[in-house]
Amino acid sequence: MRDYLKAQRRLRPAVALHSRARQRAARRGLPFNLRVSDVVVPMVCPALGVPIIIGAMRSAHSPSLDRIRPSLGYVRGNTRVISDKANRLKGTLDVEGLIRRAIQSVDQRREDYARLADYLERELLLAEVRRKAAQDGRAGAEWAKVAAFLDRAFQKADWPR
């Protein structure tokens, strides 16, 4: 079984992340409504800008499914794949907590926490725009265009600064 799961992580990382998230949600009593197609593994971490490495042993560069707002659970629009390092640093912190950590930290840690705060602000903005895009009529259609634009812009490899 161990070899099978290892192969799945390498060949189909989104399936493996989805399966582990479903198990964690059940164990912790969190909402879960993700489809495998909702789990998109980027080549670069959208939070820290480091490459995501698939198939190797677990490392700081491994893909990890982040709950943007941890209390909402694993639901559509509340998850994004980031690096394991970014997800461990973020934990359950909100934007203010990440900014406090950035101020208190030194060197690379300070930069990492600042990038995580920027990432979380972007994701919360995108979530708000998606909420508005769910409206009926022309207003919802216009917000959907804005959401699609922001989503593409945030997924660009050179976005984190």
Secondary structure in CASP SS format (residue, H / E / C, confidence):
PFRMAT SS
TARGET T0000
AUTHOR 0000-0000-0000
METHOD secondary structure of the structure
MODEL  1
M C 1.00
R H 1.00
D H 1.00
Y H 1.00
L H 1.00
K H 1.00
A H 1.00
Q H 1.00
R H 1.00
R H 1.00
L H 1.00
R C 1.00
P H 1.00
A H 1.00
V H 1.00
A H 1.00
L H 1.00
H H 1.00
S H 1.00
R H 1.00
A H 1.00
R H 1.00
Q H 1.00
R H 1.00
A H 1.00
A H 1.00
R H 1.00
R H 1.00
G C 1.00
L C 1.00
P C 1.00
F E 1.00
N C 1.00
L C 1.00
R C 1.00
V H 1.00
S H 1.00
D H 1.00
V C 1.00
V C 1.00
V C 1.00
P C 1.00
M C 1.00
V E 1.00
C C 1.00
P C 1.00
A C 1.00
L C 1.00
G C 1.00
V C 1.00
P E 1.00
I C 1.00
I C 1.00
I C 1.00
G C 1.00
A C 1.00
M C 1.00
R C 1.00
S C 1.00
A C 1.00
H C 1.00
S C 1.00
P E 1.00
S E 1.00
L E 1.00
D E 1.00
R E 1.00
I C 1.00
R C 1.00
P H 1.00
S H 1.00
L H 1.00
G C 1.00
Y E 1.00
V C 1.00
R C 1.00
G C 1.00
N C 1.00
T E 1.00
R E 1.00
V E 1.00
I E 1.00
S E 1.00
D H 1.00
K H 1.00
A H 1.00
N H 1.00
R H 1.00
L H 1.00
K H 1.00
G C 1.00
T C 1.00
L C 1.00
D C 1.00
V H 1.00
E H 1.00
G H 1.00
L H 1.00
I H 1.00
R H 1.00
R H 1.00
A H 1.00
I H 1.00
Q H 1.00
S C 1.00
V C 1.00
D H 1.00
Q H 1.00
R H 1.00
R H 1.00
E H 1.00
D H 1.00
Y H 1.00
A H 1.00
R H 1.00
L H 1.00
A H 1.00
D H 1.00
Y H 1.00
L H 1.00
E H 1.00
R H 1.00
E H 1.00
L H 1.00
L H 1.00
L H 1.00
A H 1.00
E H 1.00
V H 1.00
R H 1.00
R H 1.00
K H 1.00
A H 1.00
A C 1.00
Q C 1.00
D C 1.00
G H 1.00
R H 1.00
A H 1.00
G H 1.00
A H 1.00
E H 1.00
W H 1.00
A H 1.00
K H 1.00
V H 1.00
A H 1.00
A H 1.00
F H 1.00
L H 1.00
D H 1.00
R H 1.00
A H 1.00
F H 1.00
Q H 1.00
K C 1.00
A C 1.00
D C 1.00
W C 1.00
P C 1.00
R C 1.00
END
